Amino acid sequence: MREIRCEDIIQTVRDLCIQANCHLPEDVRQAICEAKSREKSPVGQAILGDLVNNYTFADEKNLPICQDTGMAVVFCDLGQEAHITGGLLADAVNEGVRKGYTEGFLRCSVVSDPLRRVNTNDNTPAVLHLRLVDGDKLTITVAPKGFGSENMASLTMLKPSVTREQVEQTIVDAVSKAGSNPCPPIVVGVGLGGDFELSALLAKRALLRPLDEDNPDPYYADMEHSVLEKVNRLGIGPQGLGGKVTALKVSIEAHPTHIAGLPCAVNLNCHVTRHATAVL
């Protein structure tokens, strides 16, 4: 059995926190540039140009792309033939987040209690999603989630008798209600099926998919394109000031569900759709 040391996990998570916050993934960069070329609104074009300048400057200076450096959402895919040594995985992840946010001079936005609101001053604890997979490696993805977009998430328990068109309209309505709040152009993550909590996790995982990749199921790929077209007809536009480009991508993840239900979760991400991955 292959051993993976906690000290290596700590260093990796630390580095991923800084990388994700300061260097936008290439697929997101390309999507913003492409959006600028097809936006018809002069104001929208100017805003998209500013976004390009912003992420370019952040990349060159190793500075955060956005002042909201997010709550650290960490996805760990652990091979069942691997063994963590030197401590607990969750402790190592949180120590890596602490080091990443304090040593990287990233804004710490986490409070220790939802009502008493005392800042932890190191952005811990992280939100950790662990999945056991084949093999002997550990894949770690850090996806800092700003709450301007997170606050616009929704979950609707639809009846199983609804049509595809009604499901699409539920997603479009969620984006319409969000308006300018999630800092468009946005990425729309959708989780369909499962149960209450799984649909929300599916929606968040959907935001990790590269923007140049569709759902491998042609049915859902077609649905993604259909919803994206409808969303971009809303006219919300870049930063909510009007235009053709409200969303860069709609990504849908589906899962088997109960005969009596159809959960539909929508999780939005702003134009700073951040995530970074490493394999140990």
Phi and psi in degrees as a GROMACS rama.xvg file:
@    title "Ramachandran Plot"
@    xaxis  label "Phi"
@    yaxis  label "Psi"
@TYPE xy
-78.2172  138.256  ARG-2
-101.857  139.243  GLU-3
-122.758  122.551  ILE-4
-81.9486  141.481  ARG-5
-60.9515  -34.3262  CYS-6
-64.9025  -31.1815  GLU-7
-72.5829  -35.7895  ASP-8
-64.8674  -44.0142  ILE-9
-58.2677  -49.3879  ILE-10
-64.2357  -39.2916  GLN-11
-66.4137  -46.404  THR-12
-63.5192  -40.2814  VAL-13
-55.2472  -51.518  ARG-14
-65.371  -37.8029  ASP-15
-66.9702  -35.2181  LEU-16
-60.0979  -44.5488  CYS-17
-70.5545  -45.1212  ILE-18
-59.8798  -47.4272  GLN-19
-63.3739  -35.5051  ALA-20
-80.7134  -21.582  ASN-21
-110.473  -16.5992  CYS-22
-131.86  107.586  HIS-23
-69.1664  137.966  LEU-24
-57.4483  147.493  PRO-25
-60.728  -36.641  GLU-26
-65.5565  -33.4047  ASP-27
-72.6509  -39.9239  VAL-28
-57.2658  -49.6548  ARG-29
-62.9276  -37.1659  GLN-30
-65.495  -38.7585  ALA-31
-68.0663  -42.3285  ILE-32
-62.9258  -41.9771  CYS-33
-65.0595  -38.3714  GLU-34
-63.1397  -38.1942  ALA-35
-62.2757  -35.6429  LYS-36
-72.4653  -22.0148  SER-37
-111.346  -3.31435  ARG-38
-72.7174  129.638  GLU-39
-90.3701  -25.9978  LYS-40
-72.9886  126.557  SER-41
-58.9271  -39.9421  PRO-42
-64.3569  -44.3285  VAL-43
-61.2414  -41.4126  GLY-44
-61.0729  -43.3115  GLN-45
-63.4891  -41.2048  ALA-46
-64.4611  -44.9448  ILE-47
-63.6643  -35.3527  LEU-48
-63.3344  -40.1187  GLY-49
-64.0215  -36.862  ASP-50
-65.1282  -39.7076  LEU-51
-62.5784  -46.4069  VAL-52
-61.1145  -38.1963  ASN-53
-65.0563  -49.9043  ASN-54
-71.979  -27.2791  TYR-55
-67.071  -44.2997  THR-56
-63.5271  -44.1914  PHE-57
-60.3315  -40.9425  ALA-58
-64.8314  -44.3566  ASP-59
-69.469  -37.774  GLU-60
-96.1761  -1.96335  LYS-61
56.259  46.9313  ASN-62
-115.846  156.863  LEU-63
-59.5601  138.834  PRO-64
-69.0129  -32.0377  ILE-65
-135.809  148.361  CYS-66
-66.1189  -27.5297  GLN-67
-85.7233  98.1344  ASP-68
-85.5911  10.4591  THR-69
78.0082  166.916  GLY-70
-86.7327  133.94  MET-71
-76.1001  111.522  ALA-72
-101.872  121.272  VAL-73
-120.398  122.735  VAL-74
-103.601  123.244  PHE-75
-119.108  120.292  CYS-76
-104.097  105.95  ASP-77
-102.573  121.373  LEU-78
-65.7143  135.403  GLY-79
-72.2504  -7.87778  GLN-80
-95.2753  7.61391  GLU-81
-104.988  151.925  ALA-82
-128.859  126.884  HIS-83
-82.5122  127.743  ILE-84
-117.483  152.159  THR-85
87.9777  10.5532  GLY-86
146.867  -167.684  GLY-87
-95.9687  144.513  LEU-88
-57.7668  -47.4811  LEU-89
-60.8832  -40.5177  ALA-90
-65.0166  -39.9005  ASP-91
-65.5128  -41.821  ALA-92
-61.1924  -46.6765  VAL-93
-66.6253  -35.5672  ASN-94
-66.9869  -37.6939  GLU-95
-64.1723  -40.6406  GLY-96
-63.7976  -43.8389  VAL-97
-58.0871  -47.652  ARG-98
-66.1141  -42.0621  LYS-99
-61.3591  -44.5353  GLY-100
-77.8916  -35.6161  TYR-101
-80.7484  -44.7694  THR-102
-75.4241  -25.6639  GLU-103
-90.0038  1.91333  GLY-104
55.1294  43.5338  PHE-105
-95.3568  146.437  LEU-106
-63.2515  131.55  ARG-107
-95.8397  118.455  CYS-108
-120.641  7.09524  SER-109
-96.6882  133.036  VAL-110
-105.191  148.822  VAL-111
-74.7576  -18.7586  SER-112
-144.687  137.141  ASP-113
-66.0952  -20.9943  PRO-114
-106.892  -35.2027  LEU-115
-86.4643  -16.2744  ARG-116
57.4206  45.4549  ARG-117
-97.6412  123.664  VAL-118
-67.4189  136.325  ASN-119
-77.6153  -14.5514  THR-120
66.6602  12.7255  ASN-121
-146.449  11.3857  ASP-122
65.6848  15.7452  ASN-123
-100.875  158.404  THR-124
-80.8856  154.571  PRO-125
-79.2005  163.67  ALA-126
-93.1753  114.705  VAL-127
-109.991  126.301  LEU-128
-115.934  115.115  HIS-129
-108.476  133.206  LEU-130
-133.679  127.478  ARG-131
-84.1256  131.582  LEU-132
-133.351  175.475  VAL-133
-68.008  158.601  ASP-134
98.2794  -169.473  GLY-135
-129.221  25.6314  ASP-136
-115.305  164.69  LYS-137
-120.944  116.372  LEU-138
-100.007  123.604  THR-139
-117.05  127.064  ILE-140
-122.05  125.138  THR-141
-104.663  123.399  VAL-142
-127.306  87.2707  ALA-143
-61.5252  129.448  PRO-144
-116.369  110.506  LYS-145
-71.7974  152.215  GLY-146
-97.0287  -2.57943  PHE-147
-61.9271  -39.3567  GLY-148
-86.0947  -39.2538  SER-149
-60.6104  -36.1597  GLU-150
-64.7033  -15.7542  ASN-151
-95.7071  9.04862  MET-152
-68.5139  155.074  ALA-153
-146.342  155.531  SER-154
-140.398  123.207  LEU-155
-120.816  127.824  THR-156
-91.2824  93.8925  MET-157
-80.3445  158.158  LEU-158
-74.8497  146.608  LYS-159
-68.0698  -11.43  PRO-160
-85.254  -3.52869  SER-161
-67.1137  153.634  VAL-162
-86.9211  166.083  THR-163
-58.314  -39.8522  ARG-164
-61.4581  -37.5296  GLU-165
-70.1268  -35.3571  GLN-166
-64.6986  -45.2946  VAL-167
-58.9566  -41.3181  GLU-168
-67.2099  -32.5339  GLN-169
-61.2749  -41.7614  THR-170
-67.1857  -45.4803  ILE-171
-62.3982  -40.5077  VAL-172
-62.4465  -37.219  ASP-173
-63.4717  -41.0395  ALA-174
-68.6664  -41.3341  VAL-175
-61.1798  -43.0617  SER-176
-65.4545  -35.0829  LYS-177
-67.3452  -34.7733  ALA-178
57.792  -129.093  GLY-179
-86.1374  -9.73081  SER-180
-57.2866  -39.5683  ASN-181
-83.4723  14.9046  PRO-182
59.0511  65.7421  CYS-183
-67.1459  156.965  PRO-184
-75.1335  136.578  PRO-185
-105.565  169.316  ILE-186
-114.945  133.093  VAL-187
-107.615  115.625  VAL-188
-101.248  131.409  GLY-189
-126.497  132.087  VAL-190
-114.589  121.755  GLY-191
-116.762  129.611  LEU-192
95.4811  -162.514  GLY-193
67.8918  -137.897  GLY-194
-130.226  -165.488  ASP-195
-50.8661  -55.5356  PHE-196
-80.7696  -31.4749  GLU-197
-68.1525  -37.1355  LEU-198
-61.087  -37.5548  SER-199
-67.422  -39.9739  ALA-200
-65.9771  -39.271  LEU-201
-59.8611  -41.9958  LEU-202
-62.9084  -39.268  ALA-203
-71.7908  -39.8571  LYS-204
-63.2903  -32.2966  ARG-205
-59.7501  -29.3025  ALA-206
-71.4103  -13.331  LEU-207
-84.6835  -16.6718  LEU-208
-68.473  134.734  ARG-209
-53.8806  142.337  PRO-210
-69.6493  -15.1239  LEU-211
-95.8006  13.1156  ASP-212
-119.287  133.295  GLU-213
-94.54  166.812  ASP-214
-57.2014  134.638  ASN-215
-64.8611  -18.8735  PRO-216
-83.9389  116.612  ASP-217
-54.1959  -32.4686  PRO-218
-61.3741  -48.4587  TYR-219
-76.8901  -29.0272  TYR-220
-61.8801  -43.0292  ALA-221
-64.124  -38.2003  ASP-222
-65.6882  -38.5481  MET-223
-59.5707  -45.6871  GLU-224
-66.8405  -38.4285  HIS-225
-63.3488  -47.024  SER-226
-65.7014  -41.087  VAL-227
-59.5765  -42.7857  LEU-228
-61.7936  -43.4052  GLU-229
-66.288  -40.9376  LYS-230
-62.1085  -42.3961  VAL-231
-75.4988  -9.62851  ASN-232
-84.8862  -5.48564  ARG-233
-68.6045  -26.1417  LEU-234
79.7284  12.0196  GLY-235
-63.4393  -49.036  ILE-236
75.0699  175.709  GLY-237
-56.2899  126.924  PRO-238
57.0054  18.8269  GLN-239
77.7443  14.2849  GLY-240
-100.479  17.9307  LEU-241
93.992  144.226  GLY-242
146.589  -177.492  GLY-243
-86.192  -27.4889  LYS-244
-103.271  95.6942  VAL-245
-95.5085  -37.7704  THR-246
-128.619  146.396  ALA-247
-90.1433  -29.0239  LEU-248
-164.296  147.019  LYS-249
-118.353  123.261  VAL-250
-120.134  125.639  SER-251
-114.758  131.345  ILE-252
-118.516  128.938  GLU-253
-115.559  155.419  ALA-254
-149.222  148.274  HIS-255
-53.9996  149.411  PRO-256
-142.166  -179.337  THR-257
-77.7411  151.169  HIS-258
-61.7736  -21.5386  ILE-259
-98.5951  5.05089  ALA-260
-147.373  168.082  GLY-261
-153.079  82.5102  LEU-262
-65.7934  139.596  PRO-263
-134.844  105.522  CYS-264
-104.506  138.144  ALA-265
-123.902  118.643  VAL-266
-119.597  121.066  ASN-267
-97.7674  148.364  LEU-268
-128.274  145.094  ASN-269
-73.1367  -176.308  CYS-270
-62.7263  -20.5171  HIS-271
-90.6862  73.058  VAL-272
-85.7235  91.912  THR-273
-96.8944  137.075  ARG-274
-168.555  148.324  HIS-275
-143.258  143.546  ALA-276
-130.163  144.023  THR-277
-141.759  154.986  ALA-278
-120.938  128.768  VAL-279
